[in-house]
Amino acid sequence: MKKYYLATLMLFALTAIATAQTWTNDPAHSRLGFTIKHMTISEVSGRFADFTIKATTAKPDQSDLKVELTAQIASINTDVEARDKHLKSPDFFDSEKYPTLTFVSSYHKKLTKDTYKMVGNLTMHGITKSVTLTVKYFGEVVNPMSNKKTVGFKITGSVKRSDFGIGPKFPEAVLSDNVDIIANAEFTQN
């Protein structure tokens, strides 16, 4: 009986490993961006140029999907070099002390045919908070260049910079507390 149980357990484990899928973002076709209101009258956009996203799942319905994102703070780019340097300073992100931001999903829920709510922990500036994102699925194709299955998503959400201690010297009249997240990602199955 023990041998049968052990063999069944091993077969189950091997099946789970064999069916596990890992997807990584294609950096040339992915963008991790943000927008923040400046002086209550305009918006400034930027992005993190250096980031990776890995998604793993073993279940056919993807109910066990796990998403992990890591972005290098030093790669922040708002198209203004002086502003980028200031954002990397201790006044904002303090990229020397806190070189990365990370997001690790906790769970997701289907809202409509192609829209999901994803909840996870965002860590930046040494602080971790739960955030909720909206994920829009654009579809799946076989990339003719790589012959690999490729999927596309748009991810949106909002965070408060004050929750992460970013830019505390700058009042809402200068920079809004809300920062909108806007990301587009293509994933290729490994």
C-alpha positions as CSV (number, residue, x, y, z in Angstrom):
1,M,0.0,0.0,0.0
2,K,2.8,2.4,0.9
3,K,4.5,1.7,-2.5
4,Y,1.3,2.4,-4.4
5,Y,0.8,5.6,-2.4
6,L,4.4,6.7,-3.0
7,A,4.2,5.9,-6.8
8,T,0.9,7.8,-7.1
9,L,2.4,10.8,-5.3
10,M,5.5,10.8,-7.5
11,L,3.4,10.5,-10.7
12,F,1.2,13.4,-9.5
13,A,4.3,15.5,-8.8
14,L,5.9,14.7,-12.2
15,T,2.6,15.5,-14.0
16,A,2.4,18.9,-12.2
17,I,6.0,19.6,-13.1
18,A,5.4,18.6,-16.7
19,T,2.3,20.7,-17.1
20,A,3.8,23.8,-15.3
21,Q,4.1,26.8,-17.6
22,T,6.4,29.7,-17.2
23,W,6.0,32.9,-19.2
24,T,8.4,35.8,-19.3
25,N,7.8,39.3,-20.7
26,D,9.4,40.3,-24.0
27,P,11.3,43.5,-23.1
28,A,11.1,44.9,-26.7
29,H,7.3,44.7,-26.6
30,S,6.6,45.5,-23.0
31,R,6.4,48.8,-21.1
32,L,6.1,49.6,-17.4
33,G,4.9,53.2,-17.2
34,F,3.3,55.6,-14.8
35,T,1.6,59.0,-14.8
36,I,1.4,61.6,-12.1
37,K,-0.3,65.0,-12.0
38,H,1.9,68.0,-11.8
39,M,0.7,71.3,-10.1
40,T,-2.9,70.0,-10.5
41,I,-2.9,71.1,-14.2
42,S,-0.9,68.6,-16.2
43,E,0.3,65.0,-16.2
44,V,3.9,63.8,-16.4
45,S,4.6,60.3,-17.7
46,G,7.6,58.1,-17.2
47,R,8.6,54.5,-17.3
48,F,11.1,52.0,-15.9
49,A,13.2,50.8,-18.8
50,D,14.7,47.8,-17.1
51,F,12.2,45.3,-15.7
52,T,11.3,41.6,-15.9
53,I,8.0,39.9,-15.3
54,K,7.7,36.1,-14.8
55,A,4.3,34.4,-14.7
56,T,3.9,30.7,-13.7
57,T,1.0,28.4,-13.7
58,A,0.4,24.7,-13.5
59,K,-3.4,24.5,-13.7
60,P,-5.2,24.5,-17.1
61,D,-7.6,27.2,-15.9
62,Q,-4.6,29.3,-14.6
63,S,-6.3,29.7,-11.2
64,D,-2.9,29.2,-9.5
65,L,-1.2,31.9,-11.6
66,K,1.7,33.7,-9.9
67,V,3.2,36.9,-11.3
68,E,6.5,38.3,-10.1
69,L,7.8,41.7,-11.4
70,T,11.1,43.3,-10.6
71,A,12.1,46.8,-11.9
72,Q,15.4,48.6,-11.5
73,I,14.7,52.1,-10.0
74,A,17.9,53.5,-11.7
75,S,16.2,52.8,-15.1
76,I,13.5,55.4,-14.5
77,N,13.0,57.6,-17.5
78,T,10.7,60.7,-17.9
79,D,12.6,62.1,-20.9
80,V,14.1,64.8,-18.7
81,E,17.6,63.9,-17.4
82,A,17.5,66.4,-14.5
83,R,14.1,65.1,-13.3
84,D,15.2,61.5,-13.6
85,K,18.3,62.2,-11.5
86,H,16.1,63.9,-8.9
87,L,13.6,61.0,-8.8
88,K,16.6,58.6,-8.1
89,S,17.7,60.8,-5.2
90,P,16.7,60.4,-1.5
91,D,14.0,63.0,-2.1
92,F,12.0,60.3,-4.0
93,F,13.0,56.7,-4.7
94,D,16.5,56.7,-3.2
95,S,17.7,54.3,-5.8
96,E,21.1,53.7,-4.1
97,K,19.4,52.5,-0.9
98,Y,16.4,50.8,-2.6
99,P,17.5,49.7,-6.1
100,T,14.4,47.7,-7.1
101,L,10.7,47.7,-6.9
102,T,8.9,44.4,-6.9
103,F,5.3,43.1,-7.3
104,V,4.3,39.6,-6.3
105,S,0.7,38.5,-7.0
106,S,-1.4,37.0,-4.3
107,Y,-4.5,36.1,-6.3
108,H,-6.5,37.1,-9.3
109,K,-10.2,37.0,-10.2
110,K,-12.0,37.0,-13.5
111,L,-14.3,40.0,-13.9
112,T,-15.4,39.6,-17.6
113,K,-14.3,37.5,-20.5
114,D,-11.0,39.2,-20.9
115,T,-10.6,41.3,-17.8
116,Y,-9.2,40.3,-14.4
117,K,-8.6,41.8,-11.0
118,M,-5.1,41.0,-9.7
119,V,-4.1,41.6,-6.1
120,G,-0.6,41.4,-4.8
121,N,2.2,43.0,-2.8
122,L,4.1,46.0,-4.2
123,T,7.4,46.8,-2.5
124,M,9.2,50.0,-3.2
125,H,11.3,52.4,-1.1
126,G,11.5,49.6,1.5
127,I,7.7,49.5,2.1
128,T,5.3,46.7,1.1
129,K,1.6,47.4,0.5
130,S,-1.2,45.4,-1.1
131,V,-2.3,46.8,-4.4
132,T,-5.2,45.9,-6.8
133,L,-4.6,46.0,-10.5
134,T,-6.9,45.6,-13.5
135,V,-5.5,43.2,-16.2
136,K,-6.9,43.2,-19.7
137,Y,-6.1,40.2,-21.8
138,F,-5.6,41.0,-25.5
139,G,-5.2,37.4,-26.8
140,E,-2.7,34.8,-27.9
141,V,-0.8,34.2,-31.1
142,V,2.2,32.3,-32.3
143,N,5.0,34.8,-32.9
144,P,6.2,34.2,-36.5
145,M,9.8,35.3,-35.5
146,S,10.2,32.8,-32.6
147,N,7.5,30.3,-33.4
148,K,6.5,30.5,-29.7
149,K,3.1,31.1,-28.1
150,T,2.8,34.8,-27.2
151,V,0.1,36.5,-25.1
152,G,-0.5,40.2,-24.5
153,F,-1.9,42.2,-21.6
154,K,-2.6,45.8,-20.4
155,I,-2.2,46.3,-16.7
156,T,-3.6,49.4,-15.0
157,G,-4.0,50.6,-11.4
158,S,-3.2,53.4,-9.0
159,V,-1.0,53.7,-5.9
160,K,-0.5,56.5,-3.4
161,R,3.1,57.7,-3.3
162,S,2.6,58.7,0.4
163,D,1.9,55.0,1.2
164,F,5.5,54.2,0.2
165,G,7.2,57.3,1.6
166,I,8.1,58.7,-1.8
167,G,8.5,62.4,-2.2
168,P,7.1,63.4,1.3
169,K,8.5,67.0,0.9
170,F,6.3,67.6,-2.1
171,P,2.6,68.6,-1.4
172,E,-0.3,67.6,-3.6
173,A,-0.3,71.1,-5.1
174,V,3.0,70.2,-6.7
175,L,2.6,66.4,-7.2
176,S,-0.5,64.4,-6.8
177,D,-0.5,61.7,-4.2
178,N,-2.1,59.3,-6.7
179,V,0.2,57.7,-9.3
180,D,-1.4,55.8,-12.2
181,I,0.3,52.6,-13.3
182,I,0.0,51.8,-17.0
183,A,1.8,48.7,-18.3
184,N,1.6,46.7,-21.5
185,A,3.3,43.4,-21.7
186,E,3.8,40.6,-24.2
187,F,4.7,37.3,-22.7
188,T,6.4,34.3,-24.4
189,Q,6.1,30.8,-23.1
190,N,9.4,29.3,-22.1
